[in-house]
Amino acid sequence: MPRQGFDRIHKIWGHARWTPPLCGRTRVVISDLAREGDRDRYWCAQFAPPALRPAMLAVLAFAVELTAVPSKTTREPMMSALRFAWWREGLDAIFSEGRVPQTPTLEALASAVRSHELPREILDQMIDAAEMSASGGAEDLQGLVALATTEGAGPLTLWLRILEAESRATQTAVTAAGTAWALSRRAFARTDRDAVLAAALVEVERGRSQRNDVLDTALPALLPMALAVRSLRALCRGRDPARDNRALRQLELLGNALLSRY
């Protein structure tokens, strides 16, 4: 492993804040949910300090749950709306310090919110974006980019709070990373694929322009950019990134992490 990679990981882990542990069953459920529902960002979270991973995975599991609402409600609009309302009520309970529904995702999210003072605004925006996506999403490119920013960068912005890696340059880079990653996942099925690809490349350039100013501790939240770039290369060749080899994808992620790049 290059010395620079060792130094970067040491800086990140040495900056960790202790998080109150969740029960073993909840941690396993959350980890499995995040891994199966969002493998890319699950593996990015593995480069965070072990003490911080449960909170990061709780945020990711929440995002996965929101994405899964249409499939769990048989795409019935009224049932989906009720489910999204239920998640909002869960946030009400968390932020009012009331009785949180005893589900692994909300229990884990409550622990993350209270341990790291996570803002509700972003969580609400994630629900709004998921509800919009469930109802058909954005048809025009501008709307798609806005949706991708919330879906892709929302969880990563909360990761920055957990990692204690908040700065203007870092936030700019992470927003770009999340947006590029989300756009790369949606582009293949779009009729305006070339325009979506171009928009994603703009985000890549925007994010990488900050590389000399980002905080070292933000690495796990920046790594989705590396996976977005891999997906964009596949799209340029006319291939669906969803069919990418998982092992090669993880190796690329590892290589970027050890070389301190995104």
N, C-alpha and C positions, 0 to 999 in steps of 0.2 A: 504494500500500500504506500503511495507517495506520502512523504512527510507532510506536505501541505494538507492532504486529506485527513491525516491524524490530527493535525492542529485544528482544523475546522471542526471536526466532530468533538474534540476536547473542549473547545470554546462553547459549543452548543450545550453539551451535557453539563458543563460546569456552571451554566447559567440557570439551571433548573430550579423551579420552585416546587416544594412538596405539595402534592394533592392528596386529600383524604381518600383512602382506598374505598372502592366499592366492594360489595360482596363478590365472591368468586364467580357465582353463577351469572350475575349481571355483567361482569367484565367479559366473560366468555361469550355471552349472547351478543353484546355490543361489538366485540371484535369480529365475531362470525358475520354479523349483519353488515358491518362496514367492509369486510373483505369480499364478501359475495356480491354486494351491491355496488361497490366502487373500488375495484382493485387498484386502479392507478393511484388514487389519493391515499388508500390504505397503505400501500408500500411507501409512499412519500412520508407518511407519519412514522414509519419505523426508523427514520433517521433523527427523530426527536428524542430527547432524554426519556428514559423509561418512565420516570415519575410523571411526565406530562402527557404521555400517550393516551391514557384513559380519557382525559378531558378532550383531547383532539379527536379521538375516535367517537366520543359521544356526539360531538358536533357533526361528524361525518355520518353517523348512524341516523341522526335527525334528518339530514339531507336525503339519505337513502329512503327513509320512511316516506318523506314527502313525494319523492319521485314515484314511489310504488303505489300511491293512492289510487290512480285510475285502474290499475290491474286488480286491486283488492276490492274495488267497488263496481266491477264489471262495466266500467266506463259509463255508468249511469250518472248524469250531471248532478242530480239532486243528492245522491248518495255521496258523490265526491265532495260536494259543497259541505255536507254535514261532517264529513271526515276532516276536512280542512278546518272547519269551525271547532272541531274537537281538539285539534292541535293548538289552535289559538287559546282555547280554554286551558289547555295544559300550560301554556306560557303564562297565562294569568295567574295560575296557581304558583308557578315557580317564582315569579317576580313579586307576588304579594306575600311570599313566604307562607302560603296556605298549604292545604293538603294536596300533595302531588299524586295524580293517579299512579297506581302501582304497576307501571309498565317499565321494562328495562330501559327503554330509550329515554323516557321522561325522567326516570330516577337518575340516570347517568348525566343527562343534560342539566338537571337541577344541581348536581354536584359540581359540574363544570362551571355553570353560571355563578354559583355562590363562591367557589374557590378562586375564580379568576375575574370576577366582576364583569362578565360578558354583557354587552349592551343588548337590550331587547330589539332595538330598531332593525338590526341586521337579520335576526331570527324572523321577525315579522315580514321583512322583505323576501326572505327565502320562501315563506309560505305563499306570499302573493305571487311570486314568480312560478312556483310549482302549480298553483291554481290556474294561472294564465296558460302555462304549458299544457295542462290537462284539458283545457278548453279549446285547444287547437294551436296555441302558441302565437308567435308573431309571424305574419306573412311577409312583411317588408324587411329589408336588411337592417335598417336602423333599429327597428323593434327587436330583431333577433339579437343584435349586439347587446342591447340593453338587457335582454333576458339572460344572455350568456354571462354578462358581467355579474348579475346577481347569483345565478346558479353556480357559476364557476368560481368567482372570487369571494362570494359571501362567506362560505366556510373558511377559506384561507385567511380572510381578514380576521376572523375570530381566532384562528390559529396564531396569528401575530400577537394578539393579546395574551394568549396562553404562554407563548414563547417569550414574552416580554421583549418583543423585537419591533416595536412601533417607531417609525420615523417616516418623514414625507417621502423620501426616495424609496424606502422599502415598501411602503404602501402602494406607490405608483407601480413598482415592479410586480408586486403580488397581484394587484388588480389586473394588470396586463397578462400575467401568467394564467390566472384563472379564466379570464375571458378567452384567451387563445385556446386553452385546453377545452373549454366548453364548445367553442365554435368548431374546433377540429372534430369533435364527436358528432356534430349535427350536419356537417357539410356534405357528406356523401349522399344523403337522401334528398338534398335540396335541388330544385331545378336551377337555382342560381348559384350552383356550387362554386364557380370561378370567383364570383363576387364575395362569397363567404370566405373562400380561401384567401383572397386578397385582404379582407378585413382582419383575418387571423394573423397574417404576416405583418400587418401594421402593428398589431398588439405585441408580437414577438419583438419587433424593432423597438417599440416603446419600452418594453420591459428590460431588454438587454442594454438599452442606453443608460440604465441606472446601475449597471453591475459594479461600478467602482465605488458606489455610495451606499449600497444596501448593507444592513447589519448581518454579521456572520450568523447570528442565532436564528435568522429567518430562513435558513436553508430549506428545511422541510416544506415550508409554504411556497418556496420558489421552484422546487423541483417539478411541479406539474408542467412548467414551461418546457423542460427537456422532453417530456412525453408528448406535449403538443407538437413540438418540432418534428418528432419522429412520425406522428400521425399525418402532419402536413406533407412530409416527404412521400408518404404512401399515397395521399390524395393526388399529389402532382403526377404520380405514375398511374393514376386511375384505379387504385386499389382501395378497398374498404378498410379503414384502420381497425374496425371492430374484429377483423379476422387476423390481426397481428399476433405473432407468436408471443405467448405470455412470458416465456423464459427469456427470450431476447429482449423483450420490453423491460423486464426487471434488470437484466444485465446493463442495458443502456442507462437506466436510472442509477444503478450502483456506480457505474463509471463516471457519470456526471457528478455524483455526490462526492466521490473520492478526489475528483479533480477540481472541486469547489467551483463548479460552473452550473449554469442553468440555461 
